[in-house]
């Protein structure tokens, strides 16, 4: 109950006897009504995102620079193996550069020899080609010499017979004639031996020539293989 209501009740009540002393009520101070409590104001989302935006704005130049530098970085990454290889090969290159004058001098010195060898190459080839024929001729000459050596004693004996006395001459002549007949009889055999010897010599030289050809082919194979590998590497 408020103070005003109390006053009204007291006025409406039955009048108190005049003898009774008046009741004096104390004056209460005015109390201000309580202020209405304000509802908590929600912060806008924009104010929350502001720091992030600021950070993004700050980082933007760095991002742009990184984006700009990306192709260069990629190129550098791509070129790294080549650079490493070049770095590795640098000492060899330096050594080769250092050795270049010596090589040039050696090349200059060797040039006349090379030229002479080039000039002599056809002659060598011709000599190589003619080698089997030469070998055959040599074998034939040897066979002729052998036959001549076999015939030599008979010739010597014939000479002796001409110088010997008449009596002895008849006997020696008989002996010589018998030897001659024997040599005549043996002539086909000798001819056959000579023929077979020449054939054997030809076969031997042919074998040598085929062997040399095989050796040259065999030696040429690694070079051909190496050339083939190089060509394959270039194609790749």
C-alpha distance (Angstrom), angle and dihedral (degrees) to the residues before:
residue distance angle dihedral
X1 . . .
X2 3.79 . .
X3 3.81 126.4 .
X4 3.82 93.1 -108.0
X5 3.78 92.0 55.8
X6 3.78 89.8 50.0
X7 3.80 90.7 53.5
X8 3.79 91.4 50.0
X9 3.82 92.1 50.2
X10 3.77 90.4 50.4
X11 3.83 91.9 51.7
X12 3.77 93.1 48.5
X13 3.78 93.4 49.4
X14 3.80 123.5 95.9
X15 3.77 114.2 -77.5
X16 3.71 114.3 -96.6
X17 3.77 119.7 -130.3
X18 3.74 114.2 -86.4
X19 3.71 91.1 -124.3
X20 3.77 91.9 69.1
X21 3.77 115.0 91.1
X22 3.83 116.3 -112.2
X23 3.73 115.9 -100.4
X24 3.77 112.7 -127.0
X25 3.77 114.6 -155.0
X26 3.76 119.6 -150.3
X27 3.80 117.0 -110.0
X28 3.81 110.4 -114.3
X29 3.79 120.1 -148.6
X30 3.82 119.0 -108.1
X31 3.80 109.7 -99.3
X32 3.79 114.5 -152.0
X33 3.77 114.7 -129.9
X34 3.82 113.6 -105.7
X35 3.77 114.5 -93.7
X36 3.78 115.5 -112.9
X37 3.84 112.3 -100.7
X38 3.80 110.9 -117.9
X39 3.80 117.4 -128.8
X40 3.82 115.2 -114.1
X41 3.77 108.6 -92.3
X42 3.82 112.4 -131.7
X43 3.83 114.0 -129.1
X44 3.79 112.9 -120.3
X45 3.84 117.9 -108.0
X46 3.77 89.1 -123.2
X47 3.81 91.7 65.2
X48 3.84 89.6 51.7
X49 3.81 93.6 50.1
X50 3.82 92.5 46.4
X51 3.85 96.0 88.5
X52 3.82 90.9 48.4
X53 3.79 90.8 49.9
X54 3.79 90.5 48.8
X55 3.82 90.6 50.1
X56 3.80 90.7 47.8
X57 3.80 90.2 49.0
X58 3.80 89.7 49.9
X59 3.82 92.1 48.6
X60 3.83 93.3 45.4
X61 3.86 96.1 87.9
X62 3.81 90.3 49.7
X63 3.80 91.2 49.6
X64 3.79 91.1 48.1
X65 3.81 90.8 49.1
X66 3.82 90.5 48.4
X67 3.82 90.6 49.3
X68 3.81 90.3 49.3
X69 3.82 91.7 47.9
X70 3.84 93.6 46.4
X71 3.85 96.1 88.1
X72 3.81 90.8 48.0
X73 3.80 90.2 49.9
X74 3.80 91.3 48.5
X75 3.82 90.6 48.7
X76 3.80 90.5 48.2
X77 3.82 90.2 49.4
X78 3.82 90.1 49.4
X79 3.80 92.3 47.5
X80 3.83 93.7 46.1
X81 3.87 95.9 90.5
X82 3.82 90.9 48.3
X83 3.80 90.4 49.0
X84 3.81 90.6 48.8
X85 3.82 90.6 48.9
X86 3.81 90.8 47.8
X87 3.80 89.9 49.3
X88 3.80 90.0 49.8
X89 3.81 92.2 47.6
X90 3.82 93.5 45.5
X91 3.85 95.7 90.0
X92 3.82 91.0 49.7
X93 3.80 90.6 48.6
X94 3.78 90.6 48.8
X95 3.82 90.6 49.1
X96 3.81 90.8 48.0
X97 3.81 90.2 49.3
X98 3.79 89.7 49.5
X99 3.82 91.9 48.1
X100 3.84 93.3 45.4
X101 3.85 96.0 90.8
X102 3.82 91.3 49.8
X103 3.80 90.4 48.4
X104 3.79 90.6 49.5
X105 3.82 91.0 51.4
X106 3.81 91.7 47.2
X107 3.81 90.5 48.1
X108 3.80 90.4 50.4
X109 3.80 90.9 49.6
X110 3.80 93.4 46.5
X111 3.83 93.5 46.2
X112 3.87 96.0 86.5
X113 3.83 91.1 47.9
X114 3.80 90.7 49.6
X115 3.78 90.8 48.4
X116 3.81 91.1 49.6
X117 3.81 91.3 48.0
X118 3.82 90.0 49.4
X119 3.78 89.9 49.9
X120 3.82 92.3 47.9
X121 3.83 93.7 45.8
X122 3.86 95.6 88.1
X123 3.81 90.8 49.0
X124 3.79 90.7 49.5
X125 3.80 91.0 48.8
X126 3.82 90.5 49.5
X127 3.81 90.9 48.4
X128 3.81 90.5 49.6
X129 3.79 90.3 49.7
X130 3.81 92.0 48.2
X131 3.83 93.7 46.2
X132 3.85 95.7 92.1
X133 3.82 91.3 50.5
X134 3.80 90.8 48.3
X135 3.80 90.5 49.5
X136 3.82 90.4 51.9
X137 3.82 91.1 49.9
X138 3.80 90.4 47.6
X139 3.81 91.4 50.8
X140 3.83 90.7 48.9
X141 3.82 90.9 50.5
X142 3.81 90.5 50.3
X143 3.79 90.7 50.6
X144 3.83 90.5 50.1
X145 3.79 90.4 49.2
X146 3.80 91.4 50.6
X147 3.79 92.1 50.7
X148 3.79 90.0 46.8
X149 3.80 89.6 51.2
X150 3.80 89.6 51.7
X151 3.80 91.6 49.5
X152 3.82 93.7 46.1
X153 3.85 96.9 82.6
X154 3.82 90.8 52.9
X155 3.80 90.4 51.3
X156 3.77 91.5 48.6
X157 3.77 90.4 49.6
X158 3.82 89.9 50.4
X159 3.79 90.5 52.3
X160 3.80 90.6 49.9
X161 3.77 90.2 50.1
X162 3.81 91.8 56.1
X163 3.77 90.2 52.2
X164 3.84 95.5 44.6
X165 3.86 123.1 91.2
X166 3.79 120.7 -81.9
X167 3.80 94.5 -105.7
X168 3.73 95.2 50.5
X169 3.77 88.7 39.8
X170 3.79 93.0 68.6
X171 3.83 92.2 52.9
X172 3.77 93.2 44.2
X173 3.80 89.9 46.4
X174 3.77 88.7 55.2
X175 3.78 90.6 49.3
X176 3.80 91.2 47.2
X177 3.78 91.6 47.5
X178 3.80 89.9 51.0
X179 3.80 88.9 49.1
X180 3.78 90.1 47.9
X181 3.77 91.7 50.5
X182 3.78 88.9 47.6
X183 3.79 90.1 49.1
X184 3.83 89.1 47.7
X185 3.77 89.5 51.3
X186 3.80 90.4 47.1
X187 3.83 92.2 46.8
X188 3.85 95.4 89.5
X189 3.80 89.6 49.9
X190 3.79 90.7 48.3
X191 3.78 90.7 48.1
X192 3.81 89.8 49.8
X193 3.82 90.2 49.0
X194 3.81 90.0 48.6
X195 3.80 91.0 48.9
X196 3.79 93.0 48.1
X197 3.82 90.7 46.7
X198 3.80 91.0 53.2
X199 3.84 90.2 46.9
X200 3.79 90.7 49.6
X201 3.81 90.7 49.4
X202 3.83 90.2 50.0
X203 3.81 91.2 49.1
X204 3.79 90.9 47.6
X205 3.80 92.7 50.9
X206 3.81 90.6 45.0
X207 3.80 89.2 52.5
X208 3.79 90.4 49.8
X209 3.81 92.2 49.2
X210 3.84 91.9 48.4
X211 3.81 89.7 47.3
X212 3.82 91.0 51.2
X213 3.82 90.1 47.5
X214 3.80 90.9 50.4
X215 3.80 90.8 48.2
X216 3.82 90.9 50.3
X217 3.84 90.7 48.7
X218 3.81 90.7 47.5
X219 3.81 91.9 49.3
X220 3.83 90.6 47.1
X221 3.83 92.8 53.0
X222 3.87 97.4 75.6
X223 3.81 89.8 47.7
X224 3.82 90.5 51.0
X225 3.80 91.0 46.8
X226 3.81 91.4 49.6
X227 3.82 90.1 48.4
X228 3.82 89.8 49.5
X229 3.80 91.3 50.3
X230 3.80 91.3 49.2
X231 3.79 91.1 49.7
X232 3.83 90.4 49.2
X233 3.81 90.8 49.9
X234 3.84 90.4 50.7
X235 3.81 91.1 49.5
X236 3.81 89.7 53.5
